[in-house]
Amino acid sequence: MELTRTQVREYDRRAADAGETETATFGVGCFWGPDAQFGAVEGVVRTRAGYAGGTKRDPTYHSLGDHTEVVQVDFDPETISYRDVLERVFAAHDPRRQSRKTQYQNVVLVERAAQREALDEFLSARGLTADGIDTRVERLSRFSPAEDYHQKYRLRSASSLIESFDAAGYDGAELRESPLAAKLNGYVAGHDVNVAEELPAPE
């Protein structure tokens, strides 16, 4: 796939902004895989890898404390619902099993009462409860983005694509928040995503 810096900027300019999206935060093991997996999902606009669920201030990969690796996704509720996101989260792990290592535990972090209600309804439809599964269900108190080298990890291995973001003048934060980078991260990881068809025509 060939990509120009103009296509990068234009794709991201056309994407839904923060006021048009909702956010879901969850952990299902190492964050590289789900960051790519969910970036490929139709309706997911942005993804970011990070740390949450603990008490340590300013966690880092090498000083994580009691935090867990999580992925945060911004999604367009007109295209995909929070319940749809939950379907994919629970398809990606077994809620009856839990890692002993806090860093890689399964966790769903809800931000609002409506998310907790949706989660309870989702679990109840499957004969489950939040207290009856090993997956942690907690309120999101703080999310700390992971270091730049963890963001869009699969995409960073595709030099021809990442060079287009460099040419467009993207810094680490802009790459992390880029809707196109989220899609391409899924594409490079081998997920089914029709990003080439969605690109603006090159100038």
C-alpha positions as CSV (number, residue, x, y, z in Angstrom):
1,M,0.0,0.0,0.0
2,E,1.3,3.4,-0.9
3,L,0.4,6.4,1.3
4,T,1.1,10.1,1.0
5,R,1.3,12.6,3.7
6,T,-1.7,14.5,2.2
7,Q,-3.8,11.3,2.5
8,V,-2.7,10.9,6.2
9,R,-3.7,14.4,7.1
10,E,-7.0,14.4,5.1
11,Y,-8.1,11.0,6.4
12,D,-7.6,12.1,10.0
13,R,-9.3,15.5,9.3
14,R,-12.4,13.8,8.1
15,A,-12.7,11.4,11.1
16,A,-15.2,11.9,13.9
17,D,-13.8,14.2,16.6
18,A,-13.9,13.6,20.4
19,G,-17.3,15.2,20.8
20,E,-18.9,12.6,18.4
21,T,-17.3,9.5,20.0
22,E,-17.6,7.5,23.2
23,T,-14.8,5.7,25.0
24,A,-14.3,2.2,26.3
25,T,-11.3,1.0,28.3
26,F,-10.4,-2.6,29.0
27,G,-7.5,-5.0,29.4
28,V,-7.2,-8.5,27.8
29,G,-3.5,-9.3,28.3
30,C,-0.6,-7.6,26.5
31,F,-2.0,-4.4,24.9
32,W,-0.2,-4.7,21.5
33,G,-2.7,-7.3,20.2
34,P,-6.0,-5.7,21.2
35,D,-4.7,-2.3,20.1
36,A,-4.4,-3.6,16.6
37,Q,-7.5,-5.8,16.7
38,F,-9.8,-3.0,17.8
39,G,-8.2,-0.5,15.4
40,A,-9.5,-2.7,12.6
41,V,-13.1,-2.7,13.9
42,E,-15.6,-0.6,11.9
43,G,-16.8,2.3,14.0
44,V,-13.7,2.4,16.2
45,V,-12.1,5.8,15.5
46,R,-9.0,5.9,17.7
47,T,-7.1,3.5,20.0
48,R,-4.4,4.0,22.5
49,A,-2.4,1.7,24.7
50,G,-1.9,2.5,28.3
51,Y,-2.0,1.7,32.0
52,A,-5.0,1.8,34.4
53,G,-6.6,0.1,37.4
54,G,-3.9,0.8,39.9
55,T,-2.9,3.4,42.5
56,K,0.7,4.3,41.4
57,R,1.1,7.8,40.1
58,D,2.6,8.2,36.6
59,P,3.1,4.5,35.8
60,T,5.6,3.5,33.2
61,Y,6.3,0.1,31.5
62,H,9.3,-0.4,33.7
63,S,7.7,1.0,36.8
64,L,4.1,-0.2,36.5
65,G,3.2,-0.7,40.2
66,D,-0.2,-2.2,40.5
67,H,-1.5,-1.1,37.1
68,T,-2.7,-3.3,34.2
69,E,-2.0,-2.9,30.5
70,V,-5.2,-1.7,28.9
71,V,-6.5,-0.4,25.6
72,Q,-8.7,2.6,25.2
73,V,-10.9,2.9,22.2
74,D,-12.9,5.9,21.0
75,F,-15.9,4.6,18.9
76,D,-18.7,6.2,16.9
77,P,-22.0,5.1,18.7
78,E,-23.8,5.7,15.4
79,T,-21.8,2.8,13.9
80,I,-21.0,0.5,16.9
81,S,-22.5,0.4,20.4
82,Y,-20.8,-0.1,23.7
83,R,-22.5,-3.5,23.9
84,D,-20.9,-4.4,20.5
85,V,-17.5,-3.5,21.9
86,L,-18.2,-5.7,25.0
87,E,-19.0,-8.6,22.6
88,R,-15.6,-8.3,21.2
89,V,-13.8,-7.8,24.5
90,F,-15.4,-11.0,26.0
91,A,-14.7,-12.9,22.8
92,A,-11.1,-12.1,23.2
93,H,-10.7,-13.7,26.7
94,D,-12.2,-16.2,29.0
95,P,-14.0,-14.4,31.9
96,R,-13.6,-17.5,34.1
97,R,-9.8,-17.3,34.0
98,Q,-7.5,-14.6,35.3
99,S,-3.8,-14.0,35.0
100,R,-1.9,-14.0,38.3
101,K,0.2,-11.2,37.0
102,T,-1.6,-7.9,37.5
103,Q,0.1,-6.4,34.4
104,Y,-1.8,-8.7,32.1
105,Q,-5.1,-9.2,33.9
106,N,-8.5,-9.1,32.2
107,V,-10.4,-6.0,33.3
108,V,-13.3,-3.9,32.1
109,L,-13.1,-0.3,33.3
110,V,-16.4,1.6,33.1
111,E,-16.6,5.4,33.0
112,R,-20.3,6.1,33.4
113,A,-23.4,4.5,35.0
114,A,-24.8,3.8,31.5
115,Q,-21.7,1.7,30.7
116,R,-22.1,-0.3,34.0
117,E,-25.8,-0.9,33.2
118,A,-24.9,-2.1,29.7
119,L,-22.2,-4.4,31.1
120,D,-24.6,-5.9,33.7
121,E,-27.2,-6.5,31.0
122,F,-24.6,-8.0,28.7
123,L,-23.4,-10.4,31.5
124,S,-26.9,-11.2,32.7
125,A,-27.9,-12.3,29.2
126,R,-25.2,-14.9,29.4
127,G,-26.1,-16.1,32.9
128,L,-23.2,-14.2,34.4
129,T,-22.6,-11.4,37.0
130,A,-19.8,-9.0,37.5
131,D,-19.1,-10.6,41.0
132,G,-19.3,-14.1,39.5
133,I,-16.5,-13.8,36.9
134,D,-12.8,-13.6,37.3
135,T,-12.5,-10.6,34.9
136,R,-12.2,-7.5,37.1
137,V,-15.0,-4.9,36.7
138,E,-14.0,-1.5,38.0
139,R,-14.7,2.1,37.6
140,L,-12.0,3.9,35.5
141,S,-10.4,6.5,37.8
142,R,-7.3,7.3,35.7
143,F,-5.8,6.3,32.3
144,S,-2.1,6.9,31.6
145,P,-1.0,6.5,28.0
146,A,1.9,4.1,27.5
147,E,5.2,5.2,26.0
148,D,5.3,6.1,22.3
149,Y,7.1,2.9,21.3
150,H,4.1,0.9,22.6
151,Q,1.6,2.9,20.5
152,K,0.6,1.4,17.1
153,Y,3.2,-1.3,17.7
154,R,2.5,-3.3,14.6
155,L,2.3,-0.3,12.4
156,R,5.8,0.8,13.6
157,S,7.2,-2.3,11.9
158,A,6.0,-1.1,8.5
159,S,8.6,1.5,7.6
160,S,7.0,2.5,4.3
161,L,3.7,3.4,6.1
162,I,5.2,5.0,9.1
163,E,7.4,7.2,6.9
164,S,4.2,8.8,5.6
165,F,3.3,9.9,9.1
166,D,6.8,11.3,9.6
167,A,6.5,13.2,6.3
168,A,3.2,14.6,7.5
169,G,5.0,15.9,10.6
170,Y,3.3,13.7,13.2
171,D,4.8,13.5,16.6
172,G,4.3,10.6,19.0
173,A,1.0,11.9,20.4
174,E,-0.4,12.6,17.0
175,L,0.4,9.1,15.8
176,R,-1.2,7.7,19.0
177,E,-4.4,9.6,18.4
178,S,-4.5,9.2,14.6
179,P,-7.6,7.4,13.2
180,L,-5.6,6.3,10.2
181,A,-2.8,4.9,12.3
182,A,-5.4,2.9,14.3
183,K,-6.7,1.4,11.1
184,L,-3.3,0.7,9.6
185,N,-2.1,-0.9,12.8
186,G,-4.9,-3.4,12.4
187,Y,-4.1,-3.8,8.7
188,V,-0.4,-4.5,9.3
189,A,-1.4,-7.0,12.0
190,G,-3.4,-9.0,9.5
191,H,-6.9,-8.0,10.5
192,D,-9.7,-7.5,7.9
193,V,-9.9,-3.8,7.3
194,N,-10.7,-2.0,4.1
195,V,-8.6,1.0,4.8
196,A,-7.3,1.4,1.2
197,E,-10.8,1.9,0.0
198,E,-11.4,4.6,2.6
199,L,-8.3,6.7,1.8
200,P,-8.7,10.1,0.1
201,A,-7.5,10.1,-3.5
202,P,-3.8,11.1,-3.6
203,E,-3.0,14.5,-4.9
